[in-house]
Amino acid sequence: MALTDLFRLWNPPVFQGRLTRRTYFEGWYFKLVSRDCSSAYAIIAGIALGKLSSKSRGNAFIQIIDGKTTETAFVSYPVDQFRFSRSRFEISIAENYFSGDRIHLAVDRPEMRLSGTVEFSSQVPYPSTLFSPGAMGPYAFAPFMECYHGVVSMNHRLDGALTIGIRTAEGAVESGLVKFDGGAGYIEKDWGRSFPSSWIWMQSNHFPEGSTSIMVSIGRVPWLGNAFSGFMIVLWHAGRMLTFATYTGARLTTLSLSDVDVTIEVRDRTHTLHVRGYRAASGILVAPVEGRMERRIHESIDARIDVSLQSVRTGELLYSGIGKVSGMEVAGNVGELISGAGLPAPGV
């Protein structure tokens, strides 16, 4: 393994791939919410490289979802318009720039118009240590994972504005200025071959006290000819980062879904964390399959998440809060997630 590859392993936000690879994707997810929460958007930038037999080399892409209207748009670019830094988190796609400090957008397409700059400050990065390079923990060292997940910033301040226009179902693109001064943002990323066959994802950094954020990810993980339900849940509260994950020894004790909500409970030696997410209207985004952006998924960024944290030893309620303007995805056959976690099937 080259020294540059080792450096990137312990710096997950940096571009992890190579443009010569095939059956590979990498994408960065930027959530932007205005100060008064009246505007909420997710902007995803990335690269998708298909199989060697593919007629095209692949494409770079930018997609967006309006959390309030659920309108979405996807635009692609030639691979040679994707550029990246090997030493820091910094990518560009044509005239569009993305980093941990800011984004600058200059998209003018029939389906999407985006222009302007938003800067980020007071970031809350997920720590990387010698034996745990980011949110994947020791699984980051496994060379054959289908999908890797990274948390770039659990929460940060936004300043700036974007002119945003997304083509509606009627075919109109009406652009408007959205101000983000004093708003809040979140950044995460994924890379690998494909998204899991099924997963649940939730995220919010809009709790009343302003110093709490949560990210929930549960997915089916192929492993040595079998599969299991892997999970990582990160709670940042009062300056402390708590991680409940397969690799930390935490146990997923409850996972249930209805048309209204998703209920999750995890426990480790010191804490019990209960999360209940309430579904909201969703838009359709595009997700990777074998390096190609071909799968349609539903995402909301206007859901609600109720969170409570208890002490295992005393039963004391350590935190309780409601997160708004929350992201939520429920994809694939969630029944396999429940069985893969060793939990009883619904109704049993």
C-alpha positions in Angstrom: 0.0 0.0 0.0 1.4 3.4 -1.0 2.1 6.1 1.7 -0.6 8.2 0.1 -3.2 5.4 0.5 -2.2 5.0 4.2 -2.7 8.8 4.7 -6.1 8.7 3.1 -7.2 5.7 5.3 -6.8 7.8 8.4 -8.4 10.8 6.7 -11.8 9.6 5.5 -13.1 12.9 4.2 -10.3 12.9 1.5 -11.0 11.3 -1.8 -10.3 7.6 -1.2 -10.4 6.2 -4.8 -8.6 6.4 -8.1 -10.1 7.5 -11.4 -8.7 4.4 -13.0 -10.8 2.2 -10.8 -14.0 0.5 -12.0 -17.1 -0.5 -10.2 -16.5 2.3 -7.7 -18.3 5.3 -6.4 -17.6 8.0 -3.9 -20.0 10.8 -2.8 -20.1 13.6 -0.3 -23.4 14.7 1.3 -23.8 18.3 2.3 -26.9 19.3 4.3 -27.7 23.0 4.5 -30.5 24.4 6.7 -31.3 28.1 7.1 -31.2 29.8 10.5 -35.0 29.8 10.8 -35.3 26.3 9.3 -37.6 27.6 6.5 -35.2 26.2 3.9 -33.4 22.9 3.9 -31.4 21.3 1.2 -29.1 18.4 0.7 -26.4 18.6 -2.1 -24.5 15.5 -3.0 -21.3 15.6 -5.1 -19.5 12.6 -6.3 -17.9 10.3 -8.9 -19.3 7.0 -10.3 -17.2 4.6 -12.3 -18.8 1.5 -13.9 -17.5 -1.9 -15.0 -14.7 -2.2 -17.5 -17.2 -3.5 -20.0 -19.3 -0.3 -19.7 -19.5 1.8 -22.9 -18.8 5.0 -20.9 -16.0 5.6 -18.5 -18.5 6.8 -15.9 -19.4 10.3 -14.7 -19.1 12.9 -12.0 -22.4 14.2 -10.6 -24.2 16.7 -8.5 -27.7 16.1 -7.2 -29.9 18.1 -4.9 -33.1 17.7 -2.8 -35.3 20.4 -1.5 -36.4 19.2 1.9 -39.5 21.4 1.9 -40.9 20.7 -1.6 -39.2 17.3 -2.0 -38.1 18.3 -5.6 -34.9 16.8 -6.7 -32.5 17.1 -9.7 -29.4 15.2 -10.9 -26.8 16.5 -13.3 -23.7 14.6 -14.7 -20.3 15.7 -15.9 -17.5 13.9 -17.7 -15.0 12.1 -15.4 -12.2 14.4 -16.5 -14.0 17.4 -14.9 -13.7 15.7 -11.5 -10.5 16.9 -9.7 -9.3 16.3 -6.2 -6.6 16.9 -3.7 -4.6 14.0 -2.3 -3.6 15.9 0.9 -7.0 17.4 2.1 -10.7 17.2 1.6 -11.1 19.2 -1.5 -12.8 18.3 -4.8 -14.1 20.1 -7.8 -16.5 19.2 -10.5 -16.3 21.6 -13.5 -16.6 25.0 -11.9 -18.1 23.6 -8.6 -16.0 23.4 -5.5 -16.5 21.3 -2.4 -14.5 21.1 0.8 -14.8 20.9 4.6 -14.7 24.7 4.7 -17.1 25.8 2.0 -18.9 25.0 -1.2 -19.0 27.1 -4.3 -21.6 26.2 -7.0 -22.0 27.2 -10.6 -24.5 24.9 -12.2 -26.7 26.1 -15.1 -28.6 23.2 -16.6 -32.2 22.9 -17.7 -33.0 20.7 -14.7 -31.0 22.6 -12.1 -29.5 26.0 -11.4 -27.2 26.5 -8.5 -24.9 29.4 -7.9 -23.2 31.1 -4.9 -21.0 30.3 -2.0 -21.6 29.0 1.5 -18.8 28.9 4.1 -18.6 26.5 7.1 -17.1 27.3 10.5 -17.0 25.7 14.0 -17.0 22.2 12.5 -17.4 19.1 14.7 -15.4 16.4 13.0 -15.6 12.7 13.8 -12.3 11.7 15.4 -9.8 9.4 13.7 -7.4 7.3 15.8 -4.7 4.8 15.1 -6.9 1.7 15.5 -10.2 3.4 14.5 -9.9 5.6 11.3 -13.2 7.4 11.5 -16.8 6.2 12.0 -16.1 2.8 10.3 -13.8 1.9 13.2 -11.6 -1.2 12.5 -13.9 -2.1 9.6 -12.0 0.7 7.7 -9.1 -1.8 7.4 -11.2 -4.5 5.6 -10.4 -4.2 1.9 -13.5 -5.9 0.6 -16.4 -4.0 2.1 -19.3 -3.2 -0.3 -19.7 0.3 1.2 -17.7 2.5 3.6 -19.3 5.4 5.5 -17.6 8.5 6.9 -18.8 11.4 9.1 -17.1 14.6 8.1 -18.8 17.1 10.4 -21.6 16.4 12.8 -22.5 20.1 13.0 -21.2 23.5 11.8 -22.3 27.0 11.2 -23.2 28.2 7.7 -22.7 31.7 6.2 -23.5 32.7 2.7 -26.2 32.3 0.1 -27.2 30.2 -2.9 -29.4 30.9 -5.8 -31.3 27.7 -6.3 -33.7 26.5 -9.0 -34.9 22.9 -9.5 -37.1 21.8 -12.4 -40.6 21.0 -11.1 -43.0 18.3 -12.4 -44.5 20.9 -14.7 -41.1 21.6 -16.2 -40.5 25.0 -14.7 -37.2 26.1 -13.1 -37.8 29.2 -10.9 -34.6 30.4 -9.2 -34.6 32.1 -5.8 -32.0 33.4 -3.4 -31.7 31.3 -0.2 -29.7 32.9 2.7 -27.9 30.5 5.0 -26.2 33.0 7.4 -26.3 31.6 10.9 -27.7 28.3 9.7 -26.5 24.8 10.5 -24.9 22.2 8.3 -23.8 18.5 8.3 -21.4 16.6 6.1 -21.0 12.9 5.6 -19.7 10.6 2.7 -19.9 7.1 1.3 -17.6 5.1 -1.0 -17.2 1.6 -2.3 -19.0 -0.5 -5.0 -22.7 -0.2 -4.0 -25.0 1.0 -1.4 -26.3 -2.0 0.8 -29.3 -4.0 -0.4 -31.2 -2.5 2.5 -30.6 0.2 5.1 -32.0 2.7 7.5 -30.4 6.2 7.8 -31.4 9.1 10.0 -29.7 12.4 10.9 -30.5 15.6 12.7 -28.4 18.5 14.1 -31.5 20.6 15.0 -32.2 19.9 18.6 -33.4 22.7 20.9 -30.1 23.3 22.7 -28.1 23.6 19.5 -25.2 21.4 20.8 -26.7 18.0 19.9 -26.5 16.0 16.7 -27.2 12.4 15.8 -26.5 10.1 12.9 -28.0 6.6 12.6 -26.9 4.1 10.0 -28.0 0.4 9.9 -27.3 -1.6 6.8 -27.0 -5.2 5.5 -23.3 -6.0 5.3 -22.1 -8.9 3.0 -19.3 -10.6 4.9 -17.3 -13.7 3.8 -20.2 -15.3 1.9 -22.8 -14.4 4.6 -24.3 -11.1 5.7 -25.2 -9.3 8.9 -26.9 -6.1 10.0 -24.1 -3.7 10.8 -24.9 -0.4 12.5 -23.3 2.8 13.7 -25.0 5.5 15.7 -23.2 8.6 16.6 -24.6 11.0 19.2 -22.8 14.3 19.8 -24.1 16.0 22.9 -22.6 18.7 25.3 -19.2 18.4 23.7 -19.1 14.6 23.9 -19.1 12.1 21.0 -20.8 8.7 21.8 -20.6 5.9 19.3 -22.8 2.8 19.4 -21.6 0.4 16.7 -21.2 -3.2 15.8 -17.5 -2.8 16.4 -17.8 -1.1 19.8 -19.7 -4.1 21.3 -23.1 -2.3 21.4 -26.2 -4.4 20.8 -29.2 -3.5 18.6 -32.0 -4.5 20.9 -35.0 -3.0 19.1 -35.7 -2.4 15.4 -39.3 -1.9 14.3 -41.0 0.0 11.5 -44.5 1.2 10.6 -45.9 3.5 8.0 -45.5 6.3 10.5 -42.2 5.7 12.3 -39.0 3.8 12.8 -38.0 2.8 16.3 -34.4 1.8 17.3 -32.8 1.0 20.6 -29.2 0.2 21.2 -27.3 -0.7 24.4 -23.7 -0.9 25.5 -22.1 -1.3 28.9 -22.9 2.2 30.0 -25.8 3.6 28.0 -29.1 2.8 26.4 -30.0 5.0 23.5 -33.6 5.1 22.1 -34.3 6.7 18.7 -37.7 7.1 17.1 -37.9 8.7 13.7 -41.2 10.0 12.3 -41.5 9.7 8.5 -42.2 12.8 6.3 -42.7 13.5 2.6 -39.7 12.3 0.6 -38.1 13.0 -2.8 -36.3 10.6 -5.1 -32.5 10.5 -5.2 -30.1 8.3 -7.2 -27.8 5.8 -5.5 -25.0 3.6 -6.7 -25.1 0.0 -7.8 -21.8 -1.6 -8.9 -20.4 1.9 -9.4 -23.3 3.2 -11.5 -25.9 5.7 -10.3 -28.9 3.6 -11.2 -30.9 3.0 -8.1 -33.8 5.2 -7.0 -34.3 5.8 -3.3 -36.6 8.0 -1.2 -35.2 10.5 1.2 -36.8 13.1 3.5 -34.9 15.9 5.1 -37.9 17.3 7.0 -38.6 14.3 9.3 -38.5 14.3 13.1 -36.3 12.3 15.5 -37.0 11.8 19.2 -33.9 10.8 21.1 -33.4 9.7 24.7 -30.2 8.5 26.5 -30.2 6.6 29.8 -27.5 5.3 32.2 -27.4 1.5 32.3 -26.2 1.5 35.9 -28.7 3.9 37.4 -31.5 4.2 34.8 -31.1 7.9 35.0 -32.4 9.9 32.0 -29.3 11.7 30.8 -30.8 13.4 27.7 -34.1 13.7 25.9 -34.7 15.9 22.9 -36.5 16.2 19.6 -34.6 16.8 16.4 -36.4 18.6 13.5 -35.4 19.1 9.9 -34.1 15.5 10.0 -32.9 13.3 7.3 -34.4 9.9 6.8 -34.0 7.0 4.4 -35.6 3.5 4.6 -34.5 1.4 1.6 -34.8 -2.2 0.4 -36.1 -5.2 2.4 -35.9 -4.0 5.9 -37.1 -7.4 7.1 -33.6 -8.7 6.3 -32.1 -6.0 8.6 -34.3 -7.2 11.4 -33.4 -10.9 10.9 -29.8 -10.0 10.3 -29.6 -8.3 13.7 -31.0 -11.5 15.4 -34.2 -9.8 16.3 -37.7 -11.4 16.1 -39.7 -10.8 13.0 -42.6 -8.3 13.4 -45.6 -10.0 15.0 -43.5 -12.8 16.6 
